[in-house]
Amino acid sequence: MTDASMHDAAPQNRPASLLTADARTRRRKAAETRFRLMGVAAISVGLLALVFLLTSVLGNGFGAFRQTVVEIPITLDEAVLDKSGTRDLEVMKKVTTIGYGKVIQKALEAELANRGIDTSAVKAKDVMGLMSKEAAADLRNMVLADPSLLGQTITFNAFATSRVDGFFKGRVTMESAKLDSNISPEQLQIAQAMHDAGIIETKWNWGFLTMSDSSELRPETAGLGVAILGSAYMMIIVLVLSLPIGVATSIYLEEMAPKNKWTDLIEVNIANLAAVPSIVYGILALALFINFMGLPQSAPIVGGLVLTLMTLPTIIIATRAALKAVPPSIRDAALGVGASKMQSIFHHVLPLAMPGILTGTILGLARALGESAPLLLIGMVAFVKDFPAAPPQGLMQPATALPVQVYQWTQRSDPAFVERASGAIIVLLVFLLLMNAVAIVLRRRFERRW
């Protein structure tokens, strides 16, 4: 082939113009377009699922922060509540909640009569059934805490029952009341008349965050107080134990330990422990801390220990990553001016790695806060009414945790507990968002450039 024929044949193997896409380029662009569409579709599905989840939780849970209250004037008859007239607490304690319930019933009937509300369609006990069964105990505790109230007329606020509360929130209707053994349409009509007269009102309920759990007969008085306190105790234990142990382990493995098969084995096992299902840690805690060491069930100390074991691998991995991110030149510069190995680590490397360490610690605590499986195995699913004492005594007393409280309420039959479970999820999400926000702020505040 001559040079002339080669010159004539060459242009046939090249595209006519760089601005004209050939078949191969069009296929590549089509594949890129399809990949982008799949990415957008995946993000859209994820966002839709998140919106559906938040809408469901927020829609059902906001009602837990508002509660229907009955407000009536009550005359605390001294002849009934303190027959001796001496204000002796031991004598006054002999009056049970039954006696206080009769005082409340008398005051309620008098108030309804004064407002012109007809109650002839129901029995007297059905009128009293509009108020929570906890009302008598609340009034008794109020009088025993301040005996000077005897003989006075006070304004007493008591929770309405869960059915009455559900009626004003749209959860209970006249039709459903016909099939409900706990409420009747006639009672709801009286409740509506009381609402119109200003005796019943739906208010903000701070007690949802401060009161303890209640039985299935009193869902309107159930609160998160014990669960929040138990979670706080466990997070304190996790922070005190996991942070120093995790950081010390990471410093040794990253800065001091020789690189051999033993350290490689340890690193592999730490990575594997981070992927172990949380319920396995619960089985370990049951066997080690409860059966072998004899620690009490449902106690924050056991929950804190098992969550510490679960959180340690996460903190170690995050801390090692933060230490690796510090340039080797900083270590070499410190050693070059005469610093020891320990001085170079604690005076230079560790302060520069602190943002990553704090971020990993807070994210590990956030994960521990939302765990429920290991806590169920150590008995924290038990019903706990009383608040634990202050540390250190309270660490050994029964308590529960936020995710466990959510699980408990979803297992109960009354629909009011489902509402409270959604409210507890909102509280848990708020705590998790706050912890993640603190992690972001700490990283940005303490991050240093080199």
C-alpha positions as CSV (number, residue, x, y, z in Angstrom):
1,M,0.0,0.0,0.0
2,T,1.4,3.4,-1.0
3,D,1.5,6.5,1.1
4,A,-1.3,8.0,-0.9
5,S,-3.6,5.1,-0.4
6,M,-2.9,5.1,3.3
7,H,-3.6,8.8,3.5
8,D,-6.9,8.2,1.8
9,A,-7.9,5.3,4.0
10,A,-7.2,6.9,7.4
11,P,-10.1,9.3,7.6
12,Q,-12.6,6.4,7.2
13,N,-11.7,5.0,10.7
14,R,-12.2,8.4,12.5
15,P,-15.6,10.0,13.3
16,A,-16.7,12.7,10.9
17,S,-16.7,15.3,13.7
18,L,-15.9,15.5,17.4
19,L,-19.3,17.3,17.8
20,T,-21.2,14.3,16.4
21,A,-21.7,11.4,18.9
22,D,-21.2,8.0,17.6
23,A,-23.1,4.9,18.7
24,R,-20.7,4.0,21.5
25,T,-20.9,7.5,23.0
26,R,-24.6,7.5,22.8
27,R,-24.7,4.2,24.7
28,R,-22.4,5.6,27.4
29,K,-24.6,8.6,27.8
30,A,-27.7,6.5,27.9
31,A,-26.2,4.3,30.6
32,E,-25.2,7.4,32.6
33,T,-28.7,8.8,32.3
34,R,-30.2,5.6,33.5
35,F,-27.9,5.5,36.5
36,R,-28.8,9.0,37.4
37,L,-32.5,8.2,37.2
38,M,-32.0,5.1,39.4
39,G,-30.2,7.3,42.0
40,V,-32.9,9.9,42.0
41,A,-35.5,7.1,42.3
42,A,-33.7,5.5,45.2
43,I,-33.4,8.9,47.0
44,S,-37.1,9.6,46.3
45,V,-38.2,6.3,47.7
46,G,-36.1,6.8,50.8
47,L,-37.5,10.3,51.3
48,L,-41.0,9.1,50.9
49,A,-40.5,6.4,53.4
50,L,-39.0,8.9,55.9
51,V,-41.9,11.3,55.3
52,F,-44.4,8.5,55.9
53,L,-42.6,7.4,59.0
54,L,-42.4,10.9,60.5
55,T,-46.0,11.7,59.5
56,S,-47.2,8.6,61.2
57,V,-45.2,9.0,64.4
58,L,-45.8,12.8,64.7
59,G,-49.5,12.5,63.9
60,N,-50.1,9.8,66.5
61,G,-47.6,11.0,69.1
62,F,-48.4,14.7,69.5
63,G,-51.6,13.8,71.3
64,A,-49.6,12.3,74.1
65,F,-48.3,15.8,75.0
66,R,-51.9,17.0,75.5
67,Q,-54.3,15.6,78.0
68,T,-58.0,16.2,78.8
69,V,-58.4,17.5,82.4
70,V,-61.5,17.8,84.6
71,E,-61.4,21.0,86.8
72,I,-63.8,21.2,89.7
73,P,-63.9,23.0,93.1
74,I,-63.7,20.6,96.0
75,T,-64.3,21.4,99.7
76,L,-62.0,19.3,101.8
77,D,-64.3,18.3,104.6
78,E,-62.3,18.1,107.8
79,A,-64.8,15.8,109.4
80,V,-64.3,13.2,106.7
81,L,-60.6,13.5,106.0
82,D,-59.3,14.2,109.6
83,K,-61.8,12.9,112.1
84,S,-59.5,13.6,115.0
85,G,-59.0,17.2,114.0
86,T,-55.4,17.1,115.2
87,R,-53.7,17.2,111.8
88,D,-51.8,14.1,112.8
89,L,-50.5,12.5,109.6
90,E,-50.7,9.0,111.0
91,V,-54.4,9.5,111.7
92,M,-55.0,11.1,108.3
93,K,-53.2,8.3,106.5
94,K,-56.0,6.0,107.7
95,V,-58.4,7.6,105.3
96,T,-58.0,5.6,102.1
97,T,-58.5,6.6,98.5
98,I,-62.1,5.3,98.8
99,G,-62.8,8.2,101.3
100,Y,-61.2,10.7,99.0
101,G,-63.1,9.3,96.1
102,K,-66.4,10.0,97.8
103,V,-65.3,13.6,98.4
104,I,-64.5,14.0,94.7
105,Q,-67.8,12.4,93.6
106,K,-69.8,14.7,95.9
107,A,-68.0,17.7,94.6
108,L,-68.4,16.6,90.9
109,E,-72.1,16.0,91.3
110,A,-72.6,19.4,93.0
111,E,-70.7,21.2,90.2
112,L,-72.7,19.5,87.5
113,A,-75.9,20.4,89.2
114,N,-74.8,24.0,89.6
115,R,-74.0,24.1,85.8
116,G,-77.4,22.6,84.9
117,I,-75.9,19.5,83.3
118,D,-78.4,16.6,83.4
119,T,-76.9,13.3,84.5
120,S,-80.2,11.4,85.0
121,A,-79.4,9.1,82.0
122,V,-76.5,7.5,83.8
123,K,-75.7,6.2,87.2
124,A,-73.7,8.1,89.8
125,K,-70.7,5.8,89.4
126,D,-70.8,6.4,85.6
127,V,-70.4,10.1,86.2
128,M,-67.5,9.5,88.4
129,G,-66.1,7.1,85.7
130,L,-65.4,10.1,83.5
131,M,-62.4,10.9,85.8
132,S,-59.3,8.9,86.1
133,K,-59.0,6.3,88.9
134,E,-55.8,8.1,89.9
135,A,-57.7,11.2,90.9
136,A,-58.5,10.0,94.5
137,A,-54.8,9.1,95.0
138,D,-53.6,12.5,93.7
139,L,-56.0,14.3,96.1
140,R,-54.9,12.2,99.0
141,N,-51.2,12.9,98.3
142,M,-51.9,16.6,98.0
143,V,-53.7,16.7,101.4
144,L,-51.0,14.6,103.2
145,A,-48.3,16.9,101.7
146,D,-50.1,20.0,103.0
147,P,-52.6,19.3,105.8
148,S,-53.4,23.0,106.0
149,L,-55.7,22.6,103.0
150,L,-58.3,20.8,105.2
151,G,-61.4,22.9,105.5
152,Q,-60.7,24.9,102.4
153,T,-62.3,24.9,99.0
154,I,-59.7,24.3,96.3
155,T,-59.7,24.0,92.5
156,F,-58.8,20.4,91.8
157,N,-57.5,19.3,88.4
158,A,-57.8,15.6,87.6
159,F,-57.2,13.7,84.4
160,A,-60.2,12.4,82.5
161,T,-60.2,8.8,81.5
162,S,-58.5,7.6,78.4
163,R,-61.8,7.1,76.6
164,V,-63.0,10.7,77.4
165,D,-59.6,12.0,76.3
166,G,-59.8,10.0,73.1
167,F,-63.2,11.4,72.4
168,F,-61.9,14.9,72.4
169,K,-58.9,13.9,70.3
170,G,-61.1,12.0,67.7
171,R,-60.0,8.6,68.7
172,V,-63.3,7.6,70.2
173,T,-66.7,8.3,68.6
174,M,-70.3,7.8,69.6
175,E,-70.5,4.7,67.3
176,S,-67.4,3.1,68.8
177,A,-68.7,3.9,72.3
178,K,-71.8,1.7,71.7
179,L,-69.4,-1.3,71.4
180,D,-67.1,-0.3,74.2
181,S,-67.6,-1.7,77.7
182,N,-65.5,1.1,79.2
183,I,-67.6,4.1,78.0
184,S,-71.1,4.7,76.8
185,P,-72.6,7.3,74.5
186,E,-74.5,8.8,77.4
187,Q,-71.3,9.4,79.3
188,L,-69.7,11.0,76.2
189,Q,-72.8,13.3,76.0
190,I,-72.2,14.4,79.6
191,A,-68.5,14.9,78.9
192,Q,-69.4,17.1,75.9
193,A,-71.7,19.2,78.1
194,M,-69.0,19.5,80.7
195,H,-66.6,20.6,77.9
196,D,-69.1,23.2,76.7
197,A,-69.4,24.5,80.3
198,G,-65.6,24.8,80.8
199,I,-65.3,21.9,83.3
200,I,-63.4,19.7,80.9
201,E,-60.5,21.1,78.9
202,T,-57.6,19.6,76.9
203,K,-54.3,21.1,78.0
204,W,-50.6,20.7,77.6
205,N,-49.4,17.7,79.6
206,W,-46.0,18.1,81.2
207,G,-46.7,15.0,83.2
208,F,-46.0,12.9,80.2
209,L,-42.3,13.7,80.6
210,T,-42.3,13.6,84.4
211,M,-44.7,11.0,85.7
212,S,-43.9,7.3,85.9
213,D,-45.6,4.4,84.1
214,S,-49.1,3.3,85.1
215,S,-51.1,0.1,84.9
216,E,-53.4,-0.8,82.0
217,L,-56.4,0.6,83.9
218,R,-54.9,4.2,84.0
219,P,-53.3,4.9,80.6
220,E,-54.0,8.6,81.0
221,T,-51.5,8.9,83.8
222,A,-48.6,7.0,82.1
223,G,-45.4,9.0,81.7
224,L,-41.8,8.8,80.7
225,G,-40.2,10.0,83.9
226,V,-38.7,6.7,85.1
227,A,-37.6,5.8,81.5
228,I,-35.9,9.1,80.9
229,L,-34.1,8.9,84.3
230,G,-33.1,5.3,83.6
231,S,-31.7,6.1,80.2
232,A,-29.8,9.1,81.7
233,Y,-28.2,6.8,84.4
234,M,-27.2,4.3,81.7
235,M,-25.7,6.9,79.5
236,I,-23.6,8.2,82.4
237,I,-22.2,4.7,83.0
238,V,-21.5,4.2,79.3
239,L,-19.7,7.6,79.0
240,V,-17.6,7.1,82.2
241,L,-16.5,3.6,81.2
242,S,-16.4,3.5,77.4
243,L,-14.6,6.8,76.7
244,P,-11.4,6.3,78.7
245,I,-11.2,2.6,77.9
246,G,-11.9,3.1,74.2
247,V,-9.5,6.0,73.8
248,A,-6.7,4.2,75.8
249,T,-7.1,1.1,73.7
250,S,-7.1,3.1,70.5
251,I,-3.9,5.0,71.5
252,Y,-2.1,1.8,72.3
253,L,-3.1,0.0,69.1
254,E,-2.4,2.9,66.8
255,E,0.6,4.5,68.4
256,M,2.4,2.0,70.6
257,A,1.6,-1.6,69.8
258,P,4.0,-3.5,67.5
259,K,2.6,-4.6,64.2
260,N,2.4,-8.4,64.3
261,K,-0.1,-11.1,64.0
262,W,-1.5,-10.6,67.5
263,T,-2.3,-7.0,67.0
264,D,-3.8,-7.9,63.6
265,L,-6.0,-10.5,65.4
266,I,-7.1,-7.9,67.9
267,E,-8.0,-5.4,65.2
268,V,-10.0,-8.0,63.3
269,N,-11.9,-9.0,66.4
270,I,-12.7,-5.4,67.3
271,A,-14.1,-4.9,63.8
272,N,-16.1,-8.1,64.1
273,L,-17.5,-7.0,67.6
274,A,-18.8,-3.8,66.0
275,A,-21.0,-6.0,63.7
276,V,-22.3,-8.4,66.4
277,P,-26.1,-8.1,66.8
278,S,-27.0,-6.3,70.0
279,I,-29.1,-9.1,71.4
280,V,-25.9,-11.2,71.7
281,Y,-24.6,-8.6,74.1
282,G,-27.8,-9.1,76.1
283,I,-27.2,-12.8,76.3
284,L,-23.6,-12.1,77.5
285,A,-24.9,-9.6,80.1
286,L,-27.5,-12.1,81.4
287,A,-24.9,-14.8,81.8
288,L,-22.0,-12.6,83.2
289,F,-23.5,-9.7,85.1
290,I,-26.7,-11.3,86.5
291,N,-26.2,-15.0,86.7
292,F,-22.4,-15.0,87.6
293,M,-21.8,-11.7,89.3
294,G,-25.3,-11.5,90.9
295,L,-26.1,-7.9,89.9
296,P,-29.9,-7.1,90.2
297,Q,-32.1,-7.3,87.1
298,S,-33.7,-4.1,85.7
299,A,-30.9,-2.1,87.3
300,P,-29.2,0.8,85.3
301,I,-25.8,-0.6,86.4
302,V,-26.4,-3.8,84.3
303,G,-27.9,-1.9,81.4
304,G,-24.9,0.6,81.4
305,L,-22.4,-2.3,81.5
306,V,-24.0,-4.1,78.6
307,L,-24.3,-0.9,76.5
308,T,-20.7,-0.1,77.3
309,L,-19.6,-3.5,75.9
310,M,-21.7,-2.8,72.8
311,T,-20.4,0.8,72.4
312,L,-16.7,0.1,72.9
313,P,-15.9,-1.2,69.4
314,T,-17.6,1.8,67.8
315,I,-15.6,4.2,69.9
316,I,-12.3,2.4,69.3
317,I,-12.8,2.3,65.5
318,A,-13.8,6.0,65.4
319,T,-10.8,7.0,67.7
320,R,-8.3,5.1,65.6
321,A,-9.6,6.7,62.5
322,A,-9.2,10.1,64.1
323,L,-5.6,9.3,65.2
324,K,-4.7,8.1,61.7
325,A,-6.0,11.4,60.2
326,V,-3.3,13.3,62.1
327,P,-0.3,13.7,59.7
328,P,2.9,11.8,60.6
329,S,4.9,15.0,60.2
330,I,3.4,16.3,63.5
331,R,4.7,13.2,65.3
332,D,8.1,13.5,63.7
333,A,8.3,17.2,64.5
334,A,7.5,16.6,68.2
335,L,10.1,13.8,68.4
336,G,12.6,15.9,66.5
337,V,12.6,18.7,69.1
338,G,13.1,16.2,72.0
339,A,9.6,15.2,73.0
340,S,9.1,11.7,74.2
341,K,6.7,9.3,72.6
342,M,4.1,10.0,75.3
343,Q,4.5,13.7,75.0
344,S,4.1,13.7,71.3
345,I,0.9,11.7,71.7
346,F,-0.8,13.5,74.5
347,H,0.5,17.1,73.7
348,H,0.1,17.0,69.9
349,V,-1.6,14.0,68.4
350,L,-4.5,13.6,70.8
351,P,-5.6,17.3,70.9
352,L,-5.7,17.3,67.0
353,A,-7.7,14.0,67.0
354,M,-10.1,15.2,69.7
355,P,-12.9,16.4,67.3
356,G,-13.1,12.9,65.7
357,I,-12.9,11.2,69.1
358,L,-15.8,13.3,70.5
359,T,-17.9,12.7,67.4
360,G,-17.4,9.0,67.5
361,T,-18.2,8.9,71.2
362,I,-21.4,10.9,70.9
363,L,-22.6,8.8,67.9
364,G,-21.8,5.6,69.9
365,L,-23.8,7.0,72.8
366,A,-26.7,7.8,70.4
367,R,-26.7,4.2,69.2
368,A,-26.7,2.9,72.8
369,L,-29.6,5.2,73.7
370,G,-31.8,3.6,71.0
371,E,-31.0,0.0,71.8
372,S,-33.7,-2.2,73.3
373,A,-32.8,-5.8,72.6
374,P,-30.0,-6.3,75.2
375,L,-32.1,-4.4,77.8
376,L,-35.0,-6.8,77.3
377,L,-32.9,-9.8,78.1
378,I,-31.7,-8.3,81.4
379,G,-35.2,-7.7,82.7
380,M,-35.6,-4.0,82.1
381,V,-39.0,-4.8,80.5
382,A,-40.5,-5.1,84.0
383,F,-43.2,-2.6,85.1
384,V,-41.5,0.1,87.2
385,K,-43.6,2.6,89.1
386,D,-41.2,4.1,91.6
387,F,-38.4,6.5,90.6
388,P,-34.8,5.3,91.3
389,A,-32.9,7.3,93.9
390,A,-29.9,9.5,93.0
391,P,-26.6,7.8,92.2
392,P,-24.9,5.7,93.4
393,Q,-27.8,4.0,95.1
394,G,-30.1,4.5,92.2
395,L,-27.9,2.6,89.9
396,M,-28.8,-0.6,91.7
397,Q,-32.6,0.0,91.8
398,P,-35.1,-1.0,89.1
399,A,-35.6,1.3,86.2
400,T,-36.5,1.2,82.5
401,A,-35.3,2.9,79.4
402,L,-36.9,4.9,76.6
403,P,-36.8,2.2,73.8
404,V,-38.0,-0.4,76.3
405,Q,-40.9,1.8,77.4
406,V,-41.9,2.1,73.7
407,Y,-41.9,-1.7,73.5
408,Q,-44.0,-2.0,76.6
409,W,-46.7,0.4,75.6
410,T,-47.1,-1.1,72.1
411,Q,-47.9,-4.5,73.8
412,R,-50.9,-3.1,75.8
413,S,-54.4,-3.2,74.5
414,D,-55.7,0.3,75.2
415,P,-55.3,2.6,72.2
416,A,-54.1,5.4,74.5
417,F,-50.9,3.5,75.0
418,V,-50.3,3.4,71.3
419,E,-50.5,7.2,71.3
420,R,-48.1,7.3,74.2
421,A,-45.7,5.0,72.4
422,S,-45.6,7.4,69.5
423,G,-45.0,10.2,71.9
424,A,-42.1,8.3,73.5
425,I,-40.6,7.8,70.0
426,I,-40.8,11.6,69.4
427,V,-38.9,12.2,72.7
428,L,-36.3,9.5,71.7
429,L,-35.8,11.1,68.3
430,V,-35.4,14.5,69.9
431,F,-32.6,13.2,72.1
432,L,-30.9,11.5,69.2
433,L,-31.1,14.6,67.0
434,L,-29.7,16.7,69.9
435,M,-26.8,14.3,70.3
436,N,-26.0,14.3,66.6
437,A,-26.2,18.1,66.6
438,V,-23.8,18.2,69.5
439,A,-21.4,15.9,67.6
440,I,-21.5,18.2,64.5
441,V,-21.0,21.4,66.6
442,L,-18.0,19.8,68.5
443,R,-16.4,18.7,65.3
444,R,-16.7,22.1,63.7
445,R,-15.6,24.0,66.8
446,F,-12.5,22.0,67.6
447,E,-11.4,20.9,64.2
448,R,-8.0,22.2,63.2
449,R,-6.4,22.6,59.9
450,W,-2.8,21.7,59.1
